[in-house]
Amino acid sequence: MWPTGSSALYAEAAGLWTQVAALLAAAGRTGDATRLSEAGTVLRELARVEHEAMRALSALGRTGLR
């Protein structure tokens, strides 16, 4: 079993990566720099989520799987 909440965090991160990919694709198709700015905003949130998820996983080294 994963530490409490870590699987939800990774699911959230997957969704955010999908958003980033869509925004970058849209920027490439349209040349709209606003999409790049939006992707940057999502990437900042993604960094926060992934950092939190990694902290949850690091708890495995201290407590082990239960």
CORZI-V688164 format. One record per residue. N is the residue number from 0. RES is the residue in one letter. D_LAST is the distance of its C-alpha to the last C-alpha in Angstrom with 1 decimal. Layout:
n=N res=RES d_last=D_LAST
n=N res=RES d_last=D_LAST
This chain:
n=0 res=M d_last=6.6
n=1 res=W d_last=8.5
n=2 res=P d_last=8.6
n=3 res=T d_last=10.8
n=4 res=G d_last=14.1
n=5 res=S d_last=14.0
n=6 res=S d_last=14.8
n=7 res=A d_last=17.6
n=8 res=L d_last=18.9
n=9 res=Y d_last=19.2
n=10 res=A d_last=21.0
n=11 res=E d_last=23.2
n=12 res=A d_last=24.0
n=13 res=A d_last=25.0
n=14 res=G d_last=27.4
n=15 res=L d_last=28.8
n=16 res=W d_last=29.4
n=17 res=T d_last=31.3
n=18 res=Q d_last=33.4
n=19 res=V d_last=34.2
n=20 res=A d_last=35.3
n=21 res=A d_last=37.5
n=22 res=L d_last=39.1
n=23 res=L d_last=39.9
n=24 res=A d_last=41.4
n=25 res=A d_last=43.4
n=26 res=A d_last=44.6
n=27 res=G d_last=45.7
n=28 res=R d_last=47.5
n=29 res=T d_last=49.3
n=30 res=G d_last=49.6
n=31 res=D d_last=48.3
n=32 res=A d_last=47.0
n=33 res=T d_last=45.5
n=34 res=R d_last=42.8
n=35 res=L d_last=41.9
n=36 res=S d_last=41.7
n=37 res=E d_last=39.4
n=38 res=A d_last=37.2
n=39 res=G d_last=37.0
n=40 res=T d_last=35.9
n=41 res=V d_last=33.1
n=42 res=L d_last=32.1
n=43 res=R d_last=31.8
n=44 res=E d_last=29.5
n=45 res=L d_last=27.5
n=46 res=A d_last=27.2
n=47 res=R d_last=25.8
n=48 res=V d_last=23.2
n=49 res=E d_last=22.2
n=50 res=H d_last=22.1
n=51 res=E d_last=19.8
n=52 res=A d_last=17.5
n=53 res=M d_last=17.6
n=54 res=R d_last=16.9
n=55 res=A d_last=13.6
n=56 res=L d_last=12.7
n=57 res=S d_last=14.0
n=58 res=A d_last=11.5
n=59 res=L d_last=9.1
n=60 res=G d_last=11.8
n=61 res=R d_last=11.7
n=62 res=T d_last=8.2
n=63 res=G d_last=6.4
n=64 res=L d_last=3.8
n=65 res=R d_last=0.0
